[in-house]
């Protein structure tokens, strides 16, 4: 503190920046403390040189972890049945880190044909230009995977349920095939299951529980629950694999914002309740859709007629909040289906899911798939992501929107 010309003490920026007050310890609240930092302060040079972040025993730089990110990672590990988790800026970033960490030029990755589109695009684009080959297999047919495995195969992706078309894969059969090849790492996109529909690290099989090596999530969906946070996670049980992923994560300079961490931590507490509510609502809407003649097919893993239902029944105890319906292309044109989507009032047109607002997106089926029941099918598919509105209100909205199908093509 300095003085002015009269000798009166004046406050300076140094006084404010290096203020000596420290609040008392022992403060606890319902919500974990949120720490925002790029720079982390060390007590002395010995601490600077000795402190480690890789095992979460200390803090070195905000990019490598804070009490907030470490807390979220540990809770996500518990949710998913793993032991070690990394946070990344999005679900797609999680897919990218796995591929970049585990694959080398001359090796191959096998991806289900009904996987999340950007996962397939990453293989077609970036991995391809770096010398990594890829092939797509039928997730309903374990023999389809077996036929593609060769000495160059290093990574097999699973996804449950399939993107948009919601076929539930033969996880038991696919894992049995992959596990006959010890060099192969199995990664699962577990965004739909969210750690609640089934345990990725203890999938029931006739031979006992079977585990994937890596489970990734788009935390943007159910863990956030608000439709306002982008984040992803990579979870494993293997310390060596976690270290390998962690080093790639570090070299890419990936980090997440403290406010986003706060949003996910807040959402986790209510996620099981929201997931169950949206699951129940989606099942009721799927059953209602089955009674509507305008829909040629209703896709939802819990429906007996939906592709992969038997696999879902053998593996899962829940089914998320997504429902897709198929319109016969000979009865309803793409323009008529667009009119139906545009006529919806409560369902908003938009990508993603897991938030409070119900969403809808139309897709042209032709060309979406090379394998499985939709490989030769034509028509338009509409995916509904069920939010937290009253189910009767959503059904009333669907009912009134169906009238738009009478619009001339």
C-alpha positions in Angstrom: 0.0 0.0 0.0 1.3 3.5 -0.9 0.4 7.0 0.2 -0.7 10.1 -1.7 0.8 13.6 -1.4 -1.0 14.2 1.9 0.3 10.9 3.3 -3.1 9.2 3.2 -2.8 5.5 2.4 -4.0 4.5 -1.1 -4.9 1.2 -2.4 -3.0 -0.1 -5.5 -3.5 -3.0 -7.9 -0.8 -4.9 -6.1 -2.7 -4.7 -2.8 -5.8 -6.1 -4.6 -4.0 -8.8 -6.5 -1.8 -10.0 -3.6 -4.4 -9.5 -0.9 -3.4 -11.6 2.2 -6.9 -12.8 3.2 -7.7 -16.5 2.9 -11.2 -17.7 3.8 -11.4 -20.4 6.4 -11.4 -24.0 5.3 -14.1 -26.6 6.0 -16.7 -25.1 3.7 -19.0 -27.7 2.2 -22.1 -27.4 0.1 -24.4 -29.6 -2.0 -22.7 -28.5 -5.3 -18.9 -29.1 -5.6 -16.7 -26.1 -5.8 -15.9 -24.9 -9.3 -12.3 -23.9 -9.9 -11.4 -21.8 -12.9 -7.7 -21.7 -13.7 -5.2 -21.7 -16.5 -2.2 -20.9 -14.2 -1.8 -23.0 -11.1 0.4 -21.6 -8.3 3.2 -23.7 -6.8 4.5 -23.2 -3.3 8.1 -23.4 -4.3 10.4 -24.6 -7.1 10.6 -28.1 -5.6 6.8 -28.4 -5.9 7.1 -27.0 -9.5 9.5 -29.7 -10.4 8.0 -32.7 -8.6 4.3 -32.2 -8.9 2.4 -34.7 -11.1 -1.0 -34.4 -12.9 -1.0 -37.7 -14.7 -2.1 -39.7 -11.6 -4.3 -36.9 -10.3 -2.0 -36.5 -7.3 -1.5 -32.8 -7.9 -2.2 -29.8 -10.2 0.3 -28.3 -12.7 -1.8 -26.4 -15.2 -5.5 -25.8 -15.8 -5.5 -27.8 -19.0 -4.4 -30.9 -17.2 -7.0 -30.8 -14.5 -8.5 -28.9 -11.6 -10.5 -30.1 -8.6 -13.6 -29.6 -10.7 -12.6 -31.7 -13.7 -11.1 -34.4 -11.5 -14.4 -34.6 -9.5 -16.5 -35.0 -12.7 -14.1 -37.6 -14.1 -14.4 -39.7 -11.0 -18.2 -39.5 -11.0 -18.4 -40.4 -14.7 -16.1 -43.4 -14.0 -18.5 -44.6 -11.4 -21.5 -44.0 -13.7 -20.0 -46.0 -16.6 -18.5 -48.8 -14.5 -15.0 -47.9 -15.4 -12.1 -46.6 -13.3 -10.5 -43.8 -15.3 -12.1 -41.0 -17.4 -10.9 -38.2 -19.6 -13.0 -35.1 -20.4 -13.0 -33.7 -24.0 -14.9 -30.9 -25.7 -17.5 -33.1 -27.3 -18.5 -36.7 -28.0 -17.0 -36.5 -31.5 -13.7 -35.3 -29.9 -13.8 -38.5 -27.8 -14.1 -40.5 -31.0 -11.2 -38.6 -32.4 -8.9 -39.1 -29.4 -9.5 -42.8 -29.4 -8.6 -43.1 -33.1 -5.6 -40.9 -33.0 -4.3 -42.6 -29.9 -4.7 -46.2 -30.9 -4.3 -46.4 -34.7 -1.1 -46.2 -36.8 -0.6 -46.1 -40.6 -1.2 -49.5 -42.2 -3.7 -50.5 -39.5 -7.5 -50.8 -39.8 -10.6 -49.8 -37.8 -14.0 -51.6 -38.2 -17.1 -49.5 -37.6 -20.8 -50.5 -37.5 -22.6 -49.4 -40.7 -25.3 -47.7 -38.5 -22.8 -45.8 -36.4 -22.9 -42.1 -35.7 -22.2 -40.5 -39.1 -19.3 -38.2 -38.0 -17.4 -41.3 -36.7 -17.7 -42.8 -40.2 -16.7 -39.5 -41.7 -13.6 -39.3 -39.5 -12.5 -42.7 -40.8 -13.2 -41.8 -44.4 -11.4 -38.5 -44.1 -8.7 -37.9 -41.5 -7.8 -41.5 -40.7 -7.8 -42.4 -44.4 -5.3 -39.6 -45.3 -3.1 -40.7 -42.4 -2.9 -44.3 -43.8 -5.5 -45.9 -41.6 -8.0 -48.1 -43.5 -11.6 -48.7 -42.4 -14.5 -51.1 -43.2 -18.2 -51.0 -42.1 -19.9 -54.1 -40.8 -23.5 -55.1 -40.0 -24.0 -54.7 -36.3 -26.8 -57.3 -36.3 -24.5 -60.0 -37.7 -21.4 -61.0 -35.8 -20.2 -63.0 -38.8 -20.1 -59.8 -40.7 -17.5 -58.5 -38.3 -15.6 -61.8 -38.3 -15.2 -61.7 -42.1 -13.6 -58.3 -42.0 -11.0 -58.9 -39.2 -7.5 -59.4 -40.4 -3.9 -59.0 -39.1 -4.1 -55.2 -39.6 -7.3 -54.8 -37.5 -6.6 -52.9 -34.3 -9.8 -51.1 -33.3 -13.5 -52.2 -33.4 -16.2 -49.7 -32.7 -19.6 -50.7 -31.2 -22.6 -48.5 -30.9 -25.8 -49.2 -29.0 -28.3 -48.4 -30.2 -27.5 -47.6 -33.8 -27.7 -44.0 -34.9 -31.0 -42.8 -36.2 -32.3 -46.2 -37.2 -31.9 -47.5 -33.6 -31.1 -51.1 -34.3 -29.7 -52.7 -31.1 -26.5 -54.6 -31.9 -25.6 -58.1 -31.1 -23.2 -56.9 -28.4 -22.7 -60.5 -27.1 -21.8 -61.9 -30.5 -19.7 -59.0 -31.6 -17.7 -59.0 -28.3 -17.2 -62.8 -28.6 -15.7 -62.3 -32.1 -13.5 -59.4 -31.1 -12.2 -61.2 -28.0 -10.8 -64.0 -30.1 -8.2 -61.5 -31.3 -6.2 -60.1 -28.3 -4.6 -57.4 -30.4 -8.0 -55.7 -31.0 -9.3 -52.9 -28.8 -13.1 -52.6 -28.5 -14.6 -49.2 -28.1 -18.3 -48.5 -27.5 -20.2 -45.3 -28.2 -22.4 -45.5 -25.1 -24.2 -42.1 -25.5 -27.6 -43.7 -25.9 -27.2 -46.0 -22.9 -25.6 -43.2 -20.8 -24.2 -45.8 -18.3 -27.8 -46.5 -17.2 -29.3 -48.9 -19.8 -26.5 -51.4 -19.3 -23.0 -51.6 -17.9 -20.4 -51.4 -20.7 -17.8 -53.1 -18.5 -20.1 -56.0 -17.4 -22.2 -57.0 -20.4 -24.0 -60.2 -19.5 -23.1 -63.2 -21.7 -23.6 -67.0 -21.3 -19.9 -67.2 -20.3 -20.2 -64.5 -17.8 -19.8 -60.7 -17.8 -17.9 -59.3 -20.7 -16.3 -55.9 -21.0 -15.4 -53.4 -23.7 -12.1 -51.7 -23.4 -13.3 -48.1 -23.8 -16.6 -46.5 -23.4 -17.2 -43.0 -24.8 -20.1 -40.6 -24.2 -21.4 -37.4 -25.6 -22.1 -35.7 -22.3 -24.0 -33.1 -24.3 -27.0 -35.5 -24.2 -28.3 -37.0 -21.0 -25.6 -36.1 -18.5 -26.1 -32.4 -19.3 -29.8 -32.6 -19.7 -30.2 -29.0 -20.5 -29.3 -28.8 -24.2 -26.8 -26.1 -23.4 -23.4 -27.9 -22.8 -21.0 -29.6 -25.3 -18.7 -32.1 -23.7 -17.5 -35.8 -24.1 -15.9 -38.4 -22.0 -13.6 -41.4 -22.5 -13.7 -44.1 -19.8 -11.6 -47.3 -19.4 -10.5 -49.8 -16.8 -7.0 -50.3 -18.2 -4.4 -48.0 -16.6 -2.0 -48.5 -19.5 -4.7 -47.7 -22.1 -5.8 -44.7 -20.0 -2.2 -43.4 -20.0 -1.9 -43.8 -23.8 -5.2 -41.9 -24.3 -4.2 -39.3 -21.7 -0.9 -38.6 -23.6 -2.8 -38.0 -26.9 -5.3 -35.9 -25.0 -2.4 -33.8 -23.5 -0.6 -33.4 -26.8 -3.7 -32.2 -28.6 -4.2 -29.6 -25.9 -7.8 -30.6 -25.2 -9.6 -29.0 -22.3 -13.1 -28.2 -21.1 -14.4 -25.0 -19.4 -15.2 -24.8 -15.7 -18.7 -23.5 -16.3 -19.4 -26.5 -18.6 -18.1 -28.9 -15.9 -20.4 -27.2 -13.5 -23.3 -27.8 -15.8 -22.6 -31.5 -16.2 -22.0 -32.0 -12.4 -25.4 -30.4 -11.8 -27.1 -32.6 -14.4 -25.7 -35.8 -13.2 -27.7 -35.7 -10.0 -31.0 -35.8 -11.8 -29.9 -37.9 -14.8 -31.3 -41.3 -13.6 -34.7 -39.7 -13.0 -34.7 -37.8 -16.3 -33.5 -40.9 -18.2 -36.3 -43.1 -16.7 -38.9 -40.5 -17.4 -37.9 -40.0 -21.0 -37.6 -43.8 -21.5 -41.1 -44.3 -20.2 -42.4 -41.4 -22.4 -40.7 -42.7 -25.5 -42.1 -46.3 -25.0 -45.6 -44.9 -24.7 -45.2 -42.8 -27.8 -43.6 -45.7 -29.7 -46.6 -47.8 -28.8 -49.0 -45.1 -29.9 -47.1 -44.7 -33.2 -47.5 -48.4 -33.9 -51.3 -47.8 -34.1 -51.0 -45.1 -36.7 -51.5 -46.3 -40.3 -49.4 -43.4 -41.6 -46.2 -45.0 -40.1 -45.0 -48.0 -42.1 -42.5 -48.9 -39.3 -41.8 -47.8 -35.8 -38.2 -48.2 -34.5 -37.5 -48.5 -30.8 -35.4 -51.2 -29.2 -38.1 -52.2 -26.7 -40.6 -52.9 -29.4 -40.7 -56.6 -30.3 -40.8 -55.8 -34.0 -37.8 -53.4 -34.0 -34.5 -54.6 -35.4 -32.3 -56.0 -32.6 -35.1 -56.2 -30.0 -33.9 -59.6 -28.8 -30.3 -58.3 -28.3 -31.7 -55.3 -26.4 -33.9 -57.6 -24.2 -30.8 -59.8 -23.3 -28.6 -56.8 -22.4 -30.6 -53.8 -21.2 -32.9 -52.7 -18.5 -33.8 -49.3 -20.1 -34.2 -47.8 -23.6 -33.5 -44.1 -23.6 -35.8 -41.5 -25.2 -35.5 -41.9 -28.9 -38.2 -43.1 -31.4 -37.9 -43.3 -35.2 -40.8 -43.8 -37.6 -40.6 -44.7 -41.3 -42.9 -43.4 -44.0 -43.5 -45.5 -47.1 -42.0 -43.6 -50.0 -44.8 -44.8 -52.3 -47.5 -43.4 -50.0 -45.9 -40.2 -48.7 -43.4 -38.1 -50.6 -40.4 -36.4 -48.8 -42.2 -33.1 -49.3 -45.3 -34.4 -47.4 -43.1 -35.7 -44.6 -41.4 -32.4 -44.4 -44.9 -30.8 -44.1 -45.7 -33.1 -41.2 -42.4 -32.1 -39.4 -43.0 -28.4 -40.1 -46.6 -28.8 -38.6 -45.3 -30.0 -35.3 -45.6 -27.4 -32.5 -44.1 -28.9 -29.4 -41.5 -30.9 -31.2 -38.8 -28.5 -32.3 -36.6 -29.2 -35.4 -33.1 -29.7 -34.2 -30.2 -32.2 -33.7 -29.1 -33.8 -30.5 -31.3 -35.2 -27.7 -31.4 -35.7 -23.9 -32.7 -32.2 -23.1 -36.0 -31.0 -21.8 -37.5 -30.0 -25.2 -38.6 -32.7 -27.6 -36.9 -32.6 -31.0 -37.5 -34.0 -34.5 -35.3 -34.5 -37.6 -36.3 -36.1 -41.0 -33.8 -38.3 -42.9 -33.9 -39.8 -46.3 -33.3 -43.6 -45.9 -31.9 -44.2 -49.4 -28.1 -44.4 -49.2 -28.0 -44.3 -45.3 -27.0 -47.9 -45.0 -25.0 -50.5 -46.9 -25.9 -53.4 -44.6 -28.9 -54.5 -42.6 -32.7 -54.0 -43.0 -32.4 -50.5 -44.4 -29.8 -51.1 -47.1 -32.3 -51.3 -49.9 -35.2 -49.4 -48.3 -36.6 -46.2 -49.7 -38.7 -43.5 -48.0 -38.3 -41.0 -45.2 -37.4 -41.7 -41.6 -38.3 -39.2 -38.9 -36.5 -39.4 -35.5 -38.2 -38.1 -32.4 -36.1 -37.2 -29.3 -38.5 -37.2 -26.4 -38.1 -34.4 -23.9 -39.8 -33.8 -20.6 -43.2 -32.5 -21.8 -46.4 -34.2 -20.8 -46.8 -37.3 -23.0 -50.4 -36.6 -23.8 -49.5 -33.2 -25.1 -46.8 -34.7 -27.3 -49.3 -37.3 -28.7 -51.8 -34.5 -29.4 -49.1 -32.6 -31.3 -48.3 -35.6 -33.4 -51.9 -36.2 -34.1 -52.6 -32.7 -35.4 -49.4 -32.8 -37.5 -50.4 -36.0 -39.2 -53.1 -34.0 -41.0 -50.3 -32.2 -42.9 -49.7 -35.5 -44.8 -52.8 -34.7 -46.8 -50.9 -31.8 -48.4 -50.5 -32.6 -52.2 -47.1 -33.9 -53.1 
